[in-house]
Amino acid sequence: MKQAMHILEFEKPIAELEGKIEELRHLTDSGDVNIADEVGRLQVKVDKLLRSTYAKLTPWQKTQVARHPDRPHALDTIKALIEDFTPLAGDRCFGEDQAIVGGLGRFRGQSVMVLGHEKGCDTESRIRHNFGMAKPEGYRKARRLMEMADHFQVPVLTLVDTAGAYPGIDAEARGQAEAIARSIETCLDIRVPFVSVIIGEGGSGGAIALASANTVLMLEHAIYSVISPEGCASILWRSGENAKDAAEALRLTAQDLHRLGAADGIVPEPLGGAHRNPDLMMQTLASAVDAALADMGGVDGGVLRARRRDKFLEMGRAGLA
């Protein structure tokens, strides 16, 4: 049986029409009556409503789409894009953190090192992956794998999807801030092509620790911000009820980040979001990643590193201007 899709609040009018279509198809399948024309008419209405709704999403609605539980996660993306994936575990210091997954594989015949935040798809896996919120050992593992990629001259691809680094006492006790800073340092230091894709949420330092790349891509309805809307609202308004206002003020959408120069490109999502057609999303994403890597093909490692560093330094200079 097909699992019911999670419906967002603003999608309810669309869901009602889709429910009617399913009812009519059930009648058609039972052989009681042929209503293919009516199904076709309703499907046109659904497509039109989807198009108009998703063309004018607010930042808060985009935040909801970026967090959609049915949205493809890092492991889904790795399964679709990477052949012969061999996972690598552990930071060689404390232990294994499953909030960040990583390993070697082949992308369209080219060896790559892939890293990504994994949120999990059900209660058990979400707990196992800590909802994609990494502890210090996760970022130290990421650093180890990026250094391995640099040693063997293998491009790096990261898939960012996290609300932020884990804020627990145990993580702070093991040096969370230092681990994130070292991971960013390694991102800026390696001499291989480096592509990062914000596939869902890009939250705070937990995201940038894997996203200080030559090319940063964002899926059309992904978000990228220094703090979550809820966290921002709790600081500025002392209430999470102002999360919608915070989302507007944070300029966290892919379109905002691209305009500000923090994202280098936007990857279009299927009509209605990546969760409605994951296969098409993976095809589009694969082409975007392939193009980004091709742009860096044959470029000297020192030049790649210098370009990456200059890019992020320039963002700082622009902010001070």
C-alpha positions as CSV (number, residue, x, y, z in Angstrom):
1,M,0.0,0.0,0.0
2,K,1.3,3.5,-0.9
3,Q,2.1,5.5,2.1
4,A,0.1,8.7,2.5
5,M,2.0,11.9,1.8
6,H,2.3,14.4,4.6
7,I,0.2,17.4,3.8
8,L,1.4,20.9,4.6
9,E,-1.2,23.5,5.8
10,F,-1.1,25.5,2.6
11,E,-1.4,22.4,0.5
12,K,-4.8,21.4,1.9
13,P,-6.8,22.7,-1.1
14,I,-4.5,20.8,-3.4
15,A,-4.9,17.6,-1.3
16,E,-8.7,17.9,-1.4
17,L,-8.6,17.9,-5.2
18,E,-6.2,15.0,-5.2
19,G,-8.4,13.1,-2.8
20,K,-11.3,13.5,-5.3
21,I,-9.2,12.2,-8.1
22,E,-8.3,9.1,-6.1
23,E,-11.9,8.5,-5.3
24,L,-12.8,8.7,-9.0
25,R,-10.0,6.5,-10.0
26,H,-11.2,3.9,-7.5
27,L,-14.6,4.0,-9.2
28,T,-13.0,3.6,-12.6
29,D,-10.8,0.7,-11.4
30,S,-13.9,-1.0,-10.0
31,G,-15.5,-0.9,-13.5
32,D,-18.6,0.9,-12.3
33,V,-18.3,3.9,-14.5
34,N,-15.8,5.5,-16.9
35,I,-14.9,8.9,-15.7
36,A,-11.5,9.4,-17.2
37,D,-12.5,12.8,-18.6
38,E,-13.5,14.1,-15.1
39,V,-10.2,12.8,-13.7
40,G,-8.3,14.6,-16.4
41,R,-10.1,17.8,-15.8
42,L,-9.4,17.6,-12.1
43,Q,-5.8,16.8,-12.7
44,V,-5.4,20.0,-14.8
45,K,-6.9,21.9,-11.9
46,V,-4.4,20.3,-9.5
47,D,-1.5,21.2,-11.7
48,K,-2.7,24.7,-12.1
49,L,-3.2,25.1,-8.3
50,L,0.2,23.6,-7.6
51,R,1.9,25.9,-10.0
52,S,0.2,29.1,-8.7
53,T,0.7,28.0,-5.0
54,Y,4.4,27.2,-5.3
55,A,5.1,30.3,-7.4
56,K,4.3,32.6,-4.5
57,L,5.4,30.7,-1.4
58,T,6.4,32.9,1.6
59,P,9.7,32.3,3.3
60,W,7.9,30.5,6.1
61,Q,6.1,28.2,3.6
62,K,9.5,27.5,2.0
63,T,10.8,26.6,5.4
64,Q,8.0,24.1,5.8
65,V,8.8,22.6,2.3
66,A,12.5,22.4,3.1
67,R,11.6,20.4,6.2
68,H,9.0,18.2,4.6
69,P,9.3,14.7,6.0
70,D,8.9,13.1,2.5
71,R,11.6,15.2,1.0
72,P,14.6,13.2,-0.3
73,H,17.4,13.1,2.3
74,A,21.1,12.6,2.0
75,L,21.0,8.8,1.9
76,D,18.2,8.9,-0.7
77,T,20.4,11.3,-2.8
78,I,23.5,9.1,-2.4
79,K,21.5,6.0,-3.5
80,A,20.2,7.8,-6.6
81,L,23.4,9.6,-7.7
82,I,26.3,7.5,-6.4
83,E,27.4,4.1,-7.6
84,D,29.5,1.6,-5.6
85,F,29.1,3.7,-2.5
86,T,31.3,2.5,0.4
87,P,30.5,4.2,3.7
88,L,33.3,5.2,6.0
89,A,32.8,5.6,9.7
90,G,34.4,7.1,12.8
91,D,36.5,10.2,13.6
92,R,39.5,8.1,14.9
93,C,39.2,10.1,18.1
94,F,35.9,9.5,20.0
95,G,33.4,7.5,18.0
96,E,30.9,7.3,15.1
97,D,28.3,10.0,14.6
98,Q,25.5,8.9,12.3
99,A,24.1,12.4,11.9
100,I,26.7,12.8,9.1
101,V,27.1,10.0,6.6
102,G,30.1,9.8,4.2
103,G,32.1,7.6,2.0
104,L,33.6,6.9,-1.4
105,G,31.7,6.2,-4.6
106,R,31.4,7.0,-8.3
107,F,29.4,9.8,-9.7
108,R,28.8,9.3,-13.5
109,G,32.0,7.2,-13.6
110,Q,34.1,9.7,-11.6
111,S,35.4,8.8,-8.1
112,V,34.0,11.2,-5.4
113,M,34.0,11.6,-1.7
114,V,30.4,12.2,-0.5
115,L,29.3,13.6,2.8
116,G,25.9,14.6,4.0
117,H,23.6,15.3,7.0
118,E,21.1,12.5,7.3
119,K,17.8,13.3,9.2
120,G,16.2,9.8,9.0
121,C,12.9,8.9,7.5
122,D,11.0,7.3,10.4
123,T,11.1,7.5,14.2
124,E,13.8,4.8,14.6
125,S,16.1,6.2,11.9
126,R,15.6,9.8,13.1
127,I,16.7,8.9,16.6
128,R,19.7,6.9,15.2
129,H,20.8,9.9,13.0
130,N,19.9,12.4,15.7
131,F,17.7,14.3,13.3
132,G,20.7,15.3,11.3
133,M,22.2,17.3,14.1
134,A,25.9,16.3,14.4
135,K,28.1,16.2,17.4
136,P,31.8,17.0,17.4
137,E,32.8,13.5,16.2
138,G,30.5,14.0,13.2
139,Y,32.5,17.1,12.1
140,R,35.8,15.5,12.9
141,K,34.8,12.5,10.7
142,A,33.9,15.0,7.9
143,R,37.3,16.6,8.3
144,R,39.0,13.2,8.1
145,L,37.2,12.2,5.0
146,M,37.8,15.5,3.3
147,E,41.5,15.2,4.1
148,M,41.4,11.7,2.6
149,A,39.8,13.0,-0.5
150,D,42.5,15.7,-0.8
151,H,45.3,13.1,-0.3
152,F,43.9,10.9,-3.1
153,Q,42.9,13.8,-5.3
154,V,39.2,12.9,-5.3
155,P,36.5,15.6,-5.7
156,V,34.2,16.3,-2.7
157,L,30.4,16.5,-2.8
158,T,28.5,17.5,0.3
159,L,24.7,17.3,0.9
160,V,23.6,19.7,3.6
161,D,20.3,19.2,5.5
162,T,20.4,20.1,9.1
163,A,18.7,22.4,11.6
164,G,22.1,23.0,13.1
165,A,24.8,21.3,15.1
166,Y,23.6,19.4,18.2
167,P,23.5,21.9,21.1
168,G,23.7,19.4,24.0
169,I,26.0,19.6,27.0
170,D,27.9,16.5,25.9
171,A,28.7,18.0,22.5
172,E,29.9,21.2,24.1
173,A,32.0,19.3,26.5
174,R,33.8,17.5,23.6
175,G,34.5,20.8,21.7
176,Q,31.6,21.4,19.4
177,A,32.7,24.9,18.3
178,E,36.3,23.8,17.7
179,A,35.2,20.8,15.7
180,I,33.0,23.0,13.5
181,A,35.8,25.6,13.0
182,R,38.3,22.9,12.1
183,S,35.8,21.4,9.6
184,I,35.4,24.9,7.9
185,E,39.2,25.2,7.9
186,T,39.5,21.9,6.1
187,C,36.8,22.9,3.6
188,L,38.9,26.0,2.8
189,D,42.2,24.2,2.7
190,I,41.7,21.1,0.4
191,R,42.9,21.3,-3.2
192,V,40.3,19.3,-5.0
193,P,37.0,20.3,-6.7
194,F,34.3,20.9,-4.0
195,V,30.6,21.1,-4.6
196,S,28.0,21.5,-1.8
197,V,24.3,21.2,-2.2
198,I,21.7,22.5,0.3
199,I,19.1,19.9,-0.2
200,G,16.8,20.9,2.7
201,E,17.7,23.0,5.7
202,G,21.1,24.7,5.9
203,G,21.2,25.7,9.6
204,S,23.9,27.8,11.1
205,G,27.5,26.6,11.6
206,G,26.3,23.0,11.4
207,A,25.6,23.6,7.8
208,I,28.5,25.8,6.8
209,A,30.9,23.3,8.3
210,L,30.2,21.2,5.2
211,A,29.3,24.0,2.8
212,S,32.4,26.2,2.4
213,A,32.7,24.9,-1.1
214,N,33.9,26.2,-4.5
215,T,30.3,25.9,-5.8
216,V,27.3,26.1,-3.4
217,L,24.0,25.0,-5.0
218,M,20.6,25.2,-3.4
219,L,17.5,23.3,-4.3
220,E,14.7,25.7,-5.2
221,H,12.8,25.4,-2.0
222,A,15.8,24.8,0.4
223,I,16.7,27.3,3.1
224,Y,20.0,28.5,4.4
225,S,20.4,30.7,7.5
226,V,22.5,31.6,10.5
227,I,19.6,30.5,12.8
228,S,16.3,28.9,12.5
229,P,13.2,31.1,12.3
230,E,12.0,29.7,15.7
231,G,15.3,30.4,17.3
232,C,15.5,33.9,15.9
233,A,11.9,34.6,17.0
234,S,12.7,33.4,20.5
235,I,15.6,35.9,20.8
236,L,14.0,38.9,19.1
237,W,10.4,38.6,20.1
238,R,10.7,36.2,23.1
239,S,8.1,34.0,21.4
240,G,8.2,31.3,18.8
241,E,4.9,32.6,17.5
242,N,6.8,35.1,15.5
243,A,8.6,32.5,13.4
244,K,6.9,33.6,10.3
245,D,8.2,37.2,10.8
246,A,11.7,35.9,11.5
247,A,11.7,33.8,8.3
248,E,10.8,36.9,6.3
249,A,13.6,38.9,8.0
250,L,16.3,36.3,7.7
251,R,16.3,36.2,3.9
252,L,16.8,32.5,4.0
253,T,15.3,31.3,0.7
254,A,17.4,30.0,-2.2
255,Q,16.3,33.1,-4.2
256,D,17.5,35.4,-1.4
257,L,20.8,33.6,-1.0
258,H,21.5,33.6,-4.7
259,R,20.8,37.3,-5.0
260,L,23.1,38.0,-2.0
261,G,25.9,35.9,-3.5
262,A,26.0,33.2,-0.8
263,A,24.6,30.6,-3.2
264,D,26.1,30.1,-6.6
265,G,23.1,28.5,-8.3
266,I,19.5,27.3,-7.8
267,V,18.5,23.8,-8.8
268,P,14.8,23.7,-10.0
269,E,12.5,21.3,-8.1
270,P,9.6,19.4,-9.7
271,L,6.2,21.1,-9.6
272,G,5.0,20.9,-6.0
273,G,8.5,20.3,-4.5
274,A,11.1,17.6,-4.5
275,H,8.9,15.3,-2.3
276,R,6.3,15.0,-5.1
277,N,8.7,13.6,-7.7
278,P,12.0,12.5,-6.1
279,D,13.1,10.7,-9.3
280,L,12.9,13.8,-11.4
281,M,14.6,15.8,-8.6
282,M,17.5,13.4,-8.7
283,Q,17.9,13.7,-12.4
284,T,17.9,17.4,-12.3
285,L,20.3,17.5,-9.4
286,A,22.7,15.1,-11.1
287,S,22.9,17.3,-14.1
288,A,23.6,20.4,-11.9
289,V,26.4,18.6,-9.9
290,D,27.9,17.3,-13.1
291,A,28.0,20.8,-14.6
292,A,29.6,22.2,-11.4
293,L,32.3,19.5,-11.3
294,A,32.9,19.9,-15.1
295,D,33.6,23.7,-14.6
296,M,36.4,22.7,-12.2
297,G,37.8,19.9,-14.3
298,G,41.5,20.4,-15.0
299,V,41.9,23.4,-12.7
300,D,45.1,23.3,-10.6
301,G,44.4,22.4,-6.9
302,G,46.1,25.6,-5.7
303,V,43.9,27.7,-7.9
304,L,40.8,25.9,-6.6
305,R,41.8,26.6,-3.0
306,A,42.6,30.2,-3.7
307,R,39.3,30.8,-5.5
308,R,37.4,29.2,-2.7
309,R,39.1,31.3,0.0
310,D,38.7,34.5,-2.0
311,K,35.0,33.8,-2.6
312,F,34.3,33.6,1.2
313,L,36.6,36.5,2.0
314,E,34.8,38.6,-0.6
315,M,31.5,37.9,1.2
316,G,33.0,39.3,4.4
317,R,34.3,42.4,2.6
318,A,30.9,43.0,0.9
319,G,29.2,42.8,4.3
320,L,31.6,45.5,5.7
321,A,31.1,47.8,2.7
